[in-house]
Amino acid sequence: MELIKFFEELRKEDVDVAGGKGANLGELTQAGIPVPPGFVVTSATYQKFLEETGVFDEIMGILNDLDVNQNKELQEAARKIKKIIIGARMPDDTRRTIIEAYNALCHRIGKDDVFVAIRSSATAEDLPEASFAGQQDTFLNVQGNDDVLKYVQKCWASLFGARAIFYREENNFDHDKVYIAVVVQEMVNADKAGVMFTVHPSTGEEKILIEAAWGLGEAVVSGTVTPDTYWVEKETGKIEEHQVSEKNVMFVRDPDQGKTVKLPVPDDLKNKQVLNDDEISRLTELGRNIHNHYQFPQDTEWAIEGDRIFMLQSRPVTTLQEVTVEEGQEIERTIITKGLGASPGMAAGTVKIISSTDELDKVQEGDILVTVMTTPDMVPAMKRANGIITDEGGVTCHAAIVSRELGIPCVVGTGDITKILTENSMVTLDGSKGLVWEGKLIDTSKKEETTEQPAMFASPLLTVTEVKVNVSMPEAAKKAAATGADGVGLLRTEHMMLTTGVHPKKYLREGREDELIRVLVENILKVVDTFYPKPVWYRTLDAPTDEFQSLDGGEDEPHEHNPMLGWRGIRRELDEPEILKAEFKAIKKLLEQGYTNIGIMLPLLQHPDELKEAKNIAREVGLKPQEDIEFGIMVETPAAAMVIEDFIAEGLDFVSFGTNDLTQYTLAIDRNNQQVAGLYSEGHPAVLKLIERVIIECNKAGVKTSICGQAGSIPSIVEKLVELGITSVSANTDAVADVRQTVARVEKKLLLKAARKLMYGN
């Protein structure tokens, strides 16, 4: 029977010996990841303790008579069992073995009485099929033989905390078959620390999520602070989004007492960004390496002391789930507050504000549990609730992980929701976008029905090149989504405006801008809500003048000999900026409602000054191009293709080829003229050369490229585009499946070609 194992002796398969946490620390150490040194008091040591002290039968007697759904009874049972374990004397030979291991660790580090972190590591913890996150205790800044022994025993006792007992019952784990090991690890006196997920913790997207706060990581994982949040594109390391929060408290080592203390954050650090770009880059690289090593998404904890980064643990992400799409709401929605989406889905119910665990019994089936910070002790009440809202915490805190595992929508980090809401009021929350609305906006009677995976999220054939879909009518969004498309590469505006029967200028002339904005919001909402969080690129108005003439108020429209070459697209909208402003205002409203998956795409540009002017108009209504929303252009004119470098210099997030117009303008062929229709071809070498140069220049600059014209549905052209390195292809709804098959085939061909070149050199 081995009572002690140092990290170098452990691998991830040694869960039965070292528990999930201990086994993974051993695995990371052997993989060359920077991990503070330490050892594990094995599960065999715990079993020996139970047998030699004779406390096991007494513990099981208490558990056998327990109803875990009765909160007060559960809390009392946990208190009794923990008292039994802590009160029993540890066998002398066990005490001696642990002290010897601690002294060996001190000798290895070269210091006497090293500060250590003592962490519980259950044998059913951190498994791919279940997460026991936060259910057992951790003790920081422990020093000296006596305290090491004391806190090892407290870790054993924490196996029977209320939340741990409840979780095992709910997930059918036998209490007598779950053992606990204890990690004893050199303490990192962190200047900053936090959590990192190697994928999006809810959707599994290839984004790295980093949360950071000052001091020790306890503030982040416990939900005591709302941390800074960074979303990083995994492959490129580009920081896609970051949010700097106000951090009011921090955990640090008291230099006099040597204990962990909770202190106010100094005023100059409260609103300061925790991580710099170099630290984000280094953490991202570690995240990639750890993910690649395990070949599975990982939830990690990290700490930075000076300029050294340490990984403190890694466990599988067990909460990935398909996002349920709710019906878009046509009614007016009043946002109460916005926080961080911690667990996806929508929920509505009666508010129950909880200030302590003694009040958990007032949360009944279907209620919304509201609290300052969600702690794992609240799991029994969370199980009954429709949704969770908290003042504090981040999307990687342990309670948020449990919320996702239980499938309960959760919004955290709202700031002061406990003071804003009234007990027994009705609210609706969106755990994907982090929003809380007044009133009941969904039918809660259909709660059980939403657990089935909708057809639109059936796993399609996976491709690196994204396959998106074109949407002309918002009413067709659900059918488009059912294809499994990776987003919307083109959302046309024209149908939204033209079907009202009223010219947009008439709305503006009559002082009815709000009505025009409402029409746009309602229609765009149907698409961005259906596809959330997948991207939707909204193309601003691009209707030729002849399509406006039949509208109410369209009598002043000019009559053009060839409207396709006339006053349309960006040309019209810069001449009549009030229309463009109304579109931007509508998009701003949706952003404020949490629909961050919208991008703006400008049509028919031929000079970078047009992009610059459109950006200035966006800023006038409060939008920040390339900061709070992606900005892109349609490449539809040869001019745009030939000066794409100048557009890139002006600032772009993406471009999309409108091959229908690009072809007719390059070949001087009116695509609506039957006399020359036979000469019209998107595959013409001149058209393809223009596309090729744009893709090459955009790839150099890190600008995304797509195609949304008819050519995106032609297999031979798609094959060429994938070979050139296009980022995505957007096709008509009926062509998405075929295009994805084409893309997959080309990608495999390219891989095979590369492999053969490596093998044979040609």
C-alpha positions, 0 to 999 in steps of 0.5 A: 500500500503506497501512502504517498506519491510525488507528481513525477510518479503519476499519470492521468490514468492514476485516478484511483490512486491520486484522484482526478486533481492529483493524477492530472498534476502528475500528467502535466508535470510529466508533459513538461508543463510548468507545475509547482512541485508537490506530492499526493496523499493517496486514496489508500491512505484515506481508506486506511484511516477509515478502517483503523479509526472505525468511523466508516460504519457510523458515517454510512449509518447517517447517510442511509437515513438521509433525504438530500432534498431536505436542505436542513437535514442535508446540512446537519448530516454533513456537519455531523460526518465532518465532525466525526472525521476531524475528531478521529486521531490519524494513525501514527504511521500515517502521520509520520509518512506525511511529515516525511513527504512534506520535509522531502518537498521542503528539501527539494525546494531548498527552504524550511517549512515551505508554504503549501496549498492542500487540495482535495482530490476525489477519485470520481473527480474531474472525469470526462463524464462528470465534474465534482468542481468545488465540492471538496475543500482547498486550503492555501498558505499552509505551513509546518508539519502540524498544520499540514496534518490538520488540513489533510484531515480536513480535506478528507472530511470535505468529501462529506460536505453537503454539496458533495453528498447531494451531487453523488446522490443525484448522479448515482455515485455510491458514497462507499465507492468514492475515495479521496486523495489529497494534493500537497503542493508548493504554494505560488504567492500569486500576483495575479491568477485565474482560470482558463478554458481551452474551448468555449465552456458552453458551446465548444467553439475553438476559443480560449477563455481566460479569467483573471483577478489580482492575488490568488485564484480563490477570488475567481473560482469562488465567485467573490469577484467578477474577473477580467474576461479575455476571449482569444481565437485559439489558432491565431492567438488574436484577442477577439474580445476582452472585458475589464471588470471592477475588482473590489477584493483580493486574496493574498498571503499575510506577510506577518501571519503567513495565512491567506487573507481577504483584502480590498484591492488598491484603488489604482488596481480596481479597474486596471486590466490584470493581464498584459498582451504577453501574459495572455499570449503565454497563457494561450500557448499553454492552453493550446499545449495542454488541450493538444496533450489531452486531446480533449477540452480542458478547464485549468487554473493558473497563477503568475508570480513575478514573470513566471506562469504556473499551471495549478490544475487541469480537468476535462470540460464536462459541460459542453452542450448544444445551445437551445434556440428560443423563439424570437420575441415580437413584443417589447422587451425591457432589459433590467441588467446585463451580466455574463452568460454562465450557462446557456438557455432561457428561463423565466420564473419568480424571483427568490433572493437568497442571502444565506444557505438557511434560506434555500428552502424558499426556492421552489420548482420553477423559481429564479434563484438570485444571490450575491454569489452562487456557491456550490452549497446552493446546488440543491436549490439550483436543481429546483430553480429554472434559472440562476442570477448573481451579483458577482462571479465569472463564467468559469467559477465552480458554481457556474460549471455546476449550473452548466452541468445541471443544464440550468441557465445562469447569468453571473456578474450583474453587479447589484441584481440582488438590490434591483429585483424585488422578491416574488417579481417575474423575470426572464433570463438568457444564460447565453447572452447574460441578459435579464428582462422584466416579466415572463417572455417564454412559455415555461410549461415547455421547459422539458421539451427544450432538452432535445437537441434541435435539428439545426444543431445536428452535428454536420460534417466537420470542416476547417473552412466554415460553410455558412448560409445566405438568408434573404427573408427572416422568416426563412431563418429556421430552415436555413439554420436546420442545415447546420450552417456555421452562420449567416454569410449574407443577411439581405436587408432589402426584403425587410424594408421593401415588404413594408410597402413604405419607402424608407425615406418616407419614414424619415420625412414624416419623423417616423424613424423609430418605426423604421428602426423597430421594423429592422430590429424585429426582422434582424432579431429573428435571424441573429436569435435563431443563429446565436452565437454563430455569426450573422453578417448583415449587409446594409441596404442595396436595392436598385432604384427600380425596386423602390419606385413602386413603394409608398413614397417612391414616386421621386425615385430617379429613372435610371437606364441601368439601375444595376450600375446606378444609385445603389449600395453604399453610394446611395447610403452615403448620399442619404445617410439618414437611412444608414443611420437608422440601420446602425441604430437598429443594430446598436439596439440588438448589440445592447440586448446581447446579440454580439454575433452581428457583423456589418457588411457594406455593399458595392464599395469602390474606394476606401474613402467610402468605408471611412465615411461609413465608419464615421456615420456608425460612430455618430450613433454610438457604434465602434467599428472593429471594437464592439462590432465586426465591420466588413465590405462586399468585394463586388467591383474590380476596383475594390479587388484591385485596391484591397490593400488600401481597404485593409489599411483603412481597417477591416475585419472581413470581406465577402465576394459578391460574385454575381456583381463582380462577374458582370462588372468584370466582364461588362455583361448585364446578368439580366440581359438574355442577349448576352447571358451565355457569356456570363461565367463566375469561373472566368479566369479574370474573375478568379484572378481578382478573387485570388489576389484579394484572398492572398492579401487578406490572409497576409493581414489576418482579414477573414474572407468569404463568398456569398454570391452564386459562385459559392454554390458551384463545386468547381469554384468552391474547390478553387477557393478552398485551395486558395485559403478562403475562410468561409463559403456562404451558400443558398440554403438548398446547397449547404450540404453539397457545399460542405461535402465539397469543402470536406473533400478538398480539405482531405485532398490538400492534407493528402497532398501535403503528406505525400510531399513530406513523405516523397518530397514532390 
